[in-house]
Amino acid sequence: MVKETTEAHGGEVTIMSATTVAPALPLQEHRLPLSNLDLLLPPIDVGVFFCYLHPAPTAAALKEALAKVLVAYHPLAGEVVANGDGEPELLCNCRGVDFTEASAGDTELRELRLGIVDEGVDKLVPSKKHATCTRLQVTKFKCGGAVVGCTFDHRVCDAYSFNMFLVAWAAAARGGSVPPAPTFRRSLVSPRDPSPRTYATNALIDRLFSPLSSAPPPPPATVAATAVNRIYRIAAADVAALQATAGPGRTKLEAFTAHLWQLCSMSASAHQRLCCMGMVVDGRARMSPDGAMKAYFGNVLTITYGVNSSDDLRRRMTLADVADDVHQWVREAATDEHFRGLIDWVEALRPKPAAARAYLGGTGGTKATACIVSSGMSFPVREINFGTGLPAFASYHFPWPAGAAYVMPMPSARGDGEWVVYVHAAPELVEVMEEEPTVFKVLENSYVFG
């Protein structure tokens, strides 16, 4: 038995055992190249966790269902290795998924300070080790509740893809019909031959991405080290009010992003006269409006952004003005031509790596404070029932090592139209979010557990 104890708010978390869960059926070992869109992602991991009240799913049931679903999702049981050109690719060797069982001792699930992520949640979401693609952890609490934490390599898949896996895993645990298997056909996102290189396409791509060798220098490591992690809630009425204020034709996410952009400008330091706001855009529906890519497993993302004067954002521009800006730079990137052109651009650059400029302040560079919004509104929280009931709470957990802030809204597990928002940001931005008259509300335990 493996025992490793770590501190968490309200008590200790002790690792009781660590095993590896392989696919239930043997599969031929093979290598799966990452797509050009996968290659745009740096080696970072994304976490997600679910809180279940008593009776919670057992580790045995979770592992049994996991072995079944890994037959279809076998790349998640593999490893990321380097090919002959030094690029990452997937070794589908069915090594298995690292699965940890832990105990929170005498701590009750209701005692978790979910909103203060660094104090209550951090030890419940496993850190991925080595080159494995996926790691899972189930932590039992005194009350009979449990937290199921998952971590995956972002180079292997995006949140949309991992959502498919989570839904299939839960369906297998319930003994019901498992959704259709995913497809790993890289031909869906392969470069065009010959690759058309129009000036308009290149102009946008060159603004959004650059070869890593020519990208602006990253901020000092101390900037990322001082970031804090929080989870907030936003009332459905506040979301609707933001959208109404943003003006006709603006989505809820565009209105939210505009509001956040103004808050970011209020937290900018004296030398940061510019504020860069980025947004992650999914390209599946843009590249295949007929739904052909609905089952595609991998990254189909771009990161667009805008840069504005911090002073203009907080003093001269209305929310509707800012939302107009957001709408413009999201619209220009949310096209099939942009994604096809981006695939071609990466192909011409390979094997040299590329970087999204939004992480580094965009055209504002070091003079700009930066924040990235990634929508989790398709997060299937109401489908992750492992046979014992729906989660009482769920959230992403993404304390990435970058200097830019990262904000991810997603639907509340309550299913009432409210949002849960994960925030990884500098203390200055968190302070503005909590003290200014804004829509971000502190996540109280009573909201989650009644």
Residue, then its C-alpha position, 0 to 999 in steps of 0.5 A: m500500500v502506498k501512503e503519502t500525506t499532504e495538507a489540505h484545508g480542514g485536514e490531511v489527504t492521504i494517498m492509500s493506493a496507486t494503480t494503473v488501469a489499462p484498456a479491457l481489451p488488448l490493442q496493437e501498439h502504434r504511434l498516433p501523430l499529433s495534428n498541426l492544431d495539437l502542435l500549437l499547444p505547449p506541454i501543459d495539463v488541465g484538471v477537472f473535478f467532481c464532488y459527489l455526496h453520499p452515496a458516492p461512486t466507489a473506486a472499484a466501480l470507477k476502475e471497472a468502467l474506466a477499463k471498458v471505456l479506454v478501449a475506445y479512448h485508448p490514446l488516453a492510456g498511452e504516452v507522449v513521446a518525441n518523434g524523429d524531428g523532436e515533435p511530440e506524438l502519441l505512443c498508443n501502448c495501452r500503458g494505462v491510466d494512473f489511478t490513485e485512491a486517497s482518503a481525506g480522513d476525518t474531513e467532511l466534504r462540506e468542509l471543503r473551501l471550494g472557492i479558495v482553490d489553493e486551500g481546499v481543492d489543489k490536493l484533490v486533483p492529481s498532478k500528471k507525472h512522466a509522459t502519461c496522458t491521463r491521471l485520475q484520483v478518487t478521494k473519499f471523505k468521512c461523510g461518505g462523499a467523494v471527489v473525482g479528480c482528472t488531469f489530462d495533457h492538453r496537447v492530446c486533446d481539448a476540453y471538448s474531447f475530454n468531455m466526450f471521454l467523461v460522458a462515455w466513462a460515466a455511461a459505462a459506470r451506469g451500465g447504460s449504452v455508451p456513446p459512439a466511439p470517437t474518431f482520431r482521423r487526422s485527415l479531418v485536420s490535415p493541411r491542404d495540398p497544395s496549401p493556399r497562402t492568401y495574404a488576408t489569412n496570413a495577416l490574421i495568423d501572423r497577428l495571433f501566432s508566431p514561431l516560438s523563436s521569435a515570440p516575445p519573452p515570457p514574463p518572469a517566473t515570479v509572475a506566474a508563481t504569485a498567481v492565485n486560484r479561485i472559483y466564483r459563481i455568477a447568478a443567471a440574472d447577472v449573466a442576462a443583464l450583462q448580455a442586455t447591456a452589451g447590446p443586440g446580437r452579442t452572446k453571453l460569452e462576449a458580454f462576459t468577456a467585455h466585462l472581464w476586460q474592463l476589470c483587467s484594465m482596473s488591475a493593470s500596473a502603472h507600466q502596463r498601459l495596454c490590456c490584452m484580452g484573448m478568447v479560445v475559439d473552437g473550430r469544429a462547427r466552423m470547419s464542418p457545419d454538417g457535424a462531421m467533426k462532432a466525434y473528432f478527438g483532439n485539439v480544434l482551437t485557435i486563440t484570438y485577442g484584442v488589445n486596448s488602452s487600459d485607460d480607455l477600457r476603464r474610463r471612456m468605453t462603455l460595456a457595449d463599446v468593449a463588447d463590439d470589439v470582442h465581437q469583431w476579433v472573435r468573428e474574424a477568427a471563427t471561420d473555416e478559412h482561418f482554421r484551414g489557414l492555421i493548419d497550413w501555417v503550422e505545416a510550413l513552420r514544422p518542425k519549429p514550434a509556434a506560440a499563441r501571442a495572446y499569452l504574451g500580451g499580443t501586439g502589446g507585448t510586455k506593456a500589456t497585461a493579459c487574460i485568456v477566456s476559455s469557454g466551458m459552457s459545453f461542460p457536461v456536468r449534468e451527464i457525469n453520473f457514475g450510477t450514484g447520482l449527479p455531482a453536487f459541484a464540478s469545475y475545471h482546475f487549471p493553475w497553468p505556469a503562464g503569466a497571463a490570467y486564465v478564466m473559464p466559465m461553465p454551467s453550475a451543477r445546479g442546472d439553474g442557469e447560473w455559472v461557475v467561473y474558475v479563475h487563475a490570476a494575479p492577486e491584483l485582478v482577483e482583488v478587483m473582481e471581489e471588491e468592485p461592483t461586479v457579477f463575481k460572487v464568492l462561492e460559499n459552501s452553502y451554495v454547493f451543499g445547502 
